[in-house]
Amino acid sequence: MKTRRSALSTTALVAVGVLLAVWTLLPVYHMLVVSLSPSDELFAGRLWPEDPTLTAFSTVLTEGDFTVERFWLQLWNSLFVAVVSAVGVLAIATLAAFAVARLRPRWAGLLTTSALATYVIPLSFLAIPLYKAMANYNLLGSQWALILATITFGSPYALWVLSQYARASIPSELDEAATIDGAGAWRIYFQIFLPLMRPPMVVVGIYAFLLAWNEYLMAFLFLSEEDSMTLPVTLGNFLNSDQIQWNVMMATALFYALPPVLIYYAFQRNVSSGSTAGGVKN
Amino acid sequence: MAEVQYDSASRIFSGGSEVRAVDALDLRVADGEFLVLVGPSGSGKSTALRMLAGLEGCDEGRILIGGDDVTAVHPKDRDIAMVFQNYALYPHMTVGENMGFALRLRRTGKDEIQRRVADAAAMLDLTTYLDRKPKALSGGQRQRVAMGRAIVREPSVFLMDEPLSNLDAKLRVETRANIAALQRRLATTTVYVTHDQVEAMTMGDRVAVLRDGILQQCAAPRELYDRPVNSFVAGFIGSPAMNLVAATVTDGIEIAGTTLRIPASALGSVTQAGTPVLAGIRPEALRLVGDADEGIDMRVVLCEELGSDTYVIGDVGADGASHRITARVPAGVRAEPGRTLRLGLSESAAVHLFDPDTGDRLN
């Protein structure tokens, strides 16, 4: 009975897995098909183009169309915004998590809760106030506006994840041992806390990177210059022309989708949480 | 090397109701002495140690190390080293880096650090493990690294917070002896916290027994065993625990209707016949006697064979008013549950008398 039941549940799991994979991959497949199709065959409705061509990809890479004439610069803009946002979120969230979880002030609980409470208001509600704020700071058109907005929205979640991990996985005795060894708070932060926080920092870093990488609304509002805009805005602008070049757009979208995939694969291993094993006996 | 002194030191935790985790502790640890703080959970022994380390504040009174008032001094400036129960090794550093961390923070020269780490490693049999990370070590090795980290500091006081409680029983006994020997060799003042009274008795020059934050007695192990100042210390020190039974003073002491004669001098200040007392008799002070001899009858409940001797556990007195007591008898004595044994006092046996209300020693 037991084996039959487990075989049944395995089958069910596999079925759900396959369904999810199809659900996820179908749009990607569609992107690929469109990007490989010649301009006159875009909506032929075939599962695979009769005469696949890489023209759209080379158009993107050589900036051979007015829609992608700043492709490399805008790719760089996206990377810059995402990396700086991730670094910013990590800097703020690790310091805050260190304060909340290690120094343990009385208001720690209040801080984490109120930080999370900011998520009660959806980002799109705040678009206009933020636009006004950035205008006041004279940051409209600057990528720093986007970076600051991303850091603002990424940090509370990052703080929550990091402080949970810090509380649960790094024993307070390590701080005490370091204190007796002669380390001050900053040294404990840099030499004990940060090295041990690597696994959640990778997770949070990727989260913040993707948050910035995927951001469209704020980027669209803050960045109007061709030279400063990020790829999502570029992709959105494809739809503004009368003759939408779907194949070029899809090729750009595929390039745009590549960095997150690469990052996931690169850091897959770091997301394991074995780094504090052995320091203390549980 | 330094003398340590708690001068009416208190630690008060507020939050809801006020709790005095350590209450007006007066204790002096001589230079080079090995003092053990012992007590059940919640007795304040760890808090007392952490106050000395500076990890816990001192709300009243003072703490002195080497004659200097360190009450308000930062932990790193107290010249102490601490060994934690869970070792608190830095997981991302090698054994060598763990041991040298404090010296590096003190900007000690590289050669000097290397020499001192190597010396400590040799002393603790860790030389071959210096490049390993803690997670690649066994529990005993980790414990030794924690010791090594304290030793390389060459501090004036060692603080140890239950450093053996995570080791298995056999290793614990072995490490116990090693730590005691090491401390004698280094002659560094040591304050050692444990809840294990056997550890306390075997390791300490003196043992301080704490209960509810209050120091009960601080004395050499022998004295603690022979003359506990109250029924709490009497019951806490010694294994198996001392039998504490309600009794009445007669021409001896009467327990469960039977009088055990003891010398009048042993009654101390209790001269009034009929005074109710709490009589303390150690399991090894009881012996089996014949049916014709003076003794109290015990209905055997359980018999624990240890090989070297046997613990017989049973009830004395009438049903409903009986006391559970333990007797330590020679190996090979047959005592099946349900059988009745007659127990008398062995010749040199001491009977401890305590006030039934306050628990204070009367004789």
HADDOCK unambig.tbl for C-alpha pairs under 7 A between the chains (distance, minus, plus):
assign (segid A and resid 173 and name CA) (segid B and resid 88 and name CA) 5.52 0.50 0.50
assign (segid A and resid 174 and name CA) (segid B and resid 88 and name CA) 4.96 0.50 0.50
assign (segid A and resid 174 and name CA) (segid B and resid 89 and name CA) 6.84 0.50 0.50
assign (segid A and resid 174 and name CA) (segid B and resid 90 and name CA) 6.66 0.50 0.50
assign (segid A and resid 177 and name CA) (segid B and resid 88 and name CA) 6.54 0.50 0.50
assign (segid A and resid 179 and name CA) (segid B and resid 75 and name CA) 6.67 0.50 0.50
assign (segid A and resid 179 and name CA) (segid B and resid 76 and name CA) 6.33 0.50 0.50
assign (segid A and resid 180 and name CA) (segid B and resid 75 and name CA) 5.25 0.50 0.50
assign (segid A and resid 180 and name CA) (segid B and resid 76 and name CA) 4.76 0.50 0.50
assign (segid A and resid 180 and name CA) (segid B and resid 81 and name CA) 6.74 0.50 0.50
assign (segid A and resid 181 and name CA) (segid B and resid 76 and name CA) 6.12 0.50 0.50
assign (segid A and resid 181 and name CA) (segid B and resid 102 and name CA) 4.48 0.50 0.50
assign (segid A and resid 182 and name CA) (segid B and resid 76 and name CA) 4.52 0.50 0.50
assign (segid A and resid 182 and name CA) (segid B and resid 102 and name CA) 6.21 0.50 0.50
assign (segid A and resid 182 and name CA) (segid B and resid 105 and name CA) 6.33 0.50 0.50
assign (segid A and resid 183 and name CA) (segid B and resid 105 and name CA) 6.87 0.50 0.50
assign (segid A and resid 195 and name CA) (segid B and resid 92 and name CA) 6.98 0.50 0.50
assign (segid A and resid 276 and name CA) (segid B and resid 91 and name CA) 5.52 0.50 0.50
assign (segid A and resid 277 and name CA) (segid B and resid 91 and name CA) 6.69 0.50 0.50
assign (segid A and resid 277 and name CA) (segid B and resid 135 and name CA) 5.79 0.50 0.50
assign (segid A and resid 278 and name CA) (segid B and resid 91 and name CA) 6.06 0.50 0.50
assign (segid A and resid 278 and name CA) (segid B and resid 134 and name CA) 5.21 0.50 0.50
assign (segid A and resid 278 and name CA) (segid B and resid 135 and name CA) 3.68 0.50 0.50
assign (segid A and resid 279 and name CA) (segid B and resid 88 and name CA) 5.77 0.50 0.50
assign (segid A and resid 279 and name CA) (segid B and resid 89 and name CA) 4.61 0.50 0.50
assign (segid A and resid 279 and name CA) (segid B and resid 90 and name CA) 5.52 0.50 0.50
assign (segid A and resid 279 and name CA) (segid B and resid 91 and name CA) 4.33 0.50 0.50
assign (segid A and resid 279 and name CA) (segid B and resid 134 and name CA) 5.86 0.50 0.50
assign (segid A and resid 279 and name CA) (segid B and resid 135 and name CA) 6.56 0.50 0.50
assign (segid A and resid 280 and name CA) (segid B and resid 86 and name CA) 4.83 0.50 0.50
assign (segid A and resid 280 and name CA) (segid B and resid 87 and name CA) 5.61 0.50 0.50
assign (segid A and resid 280 and name CA) (segid B and resid 88 and name CA) 5.08 0.50 0.50
assign (segid A and resid 280 and name CA) (segid B and resid 89 and name CA) 6.25 0.50 0.50
assign (segid A and resid 281 and name CA) (segid B and resid 86 and name CA) 4.89 0.50 0.50
assign (segid A and resid 282 and name CA) (segid B and resid 86 and name CA) 6.97 0.50 0.50
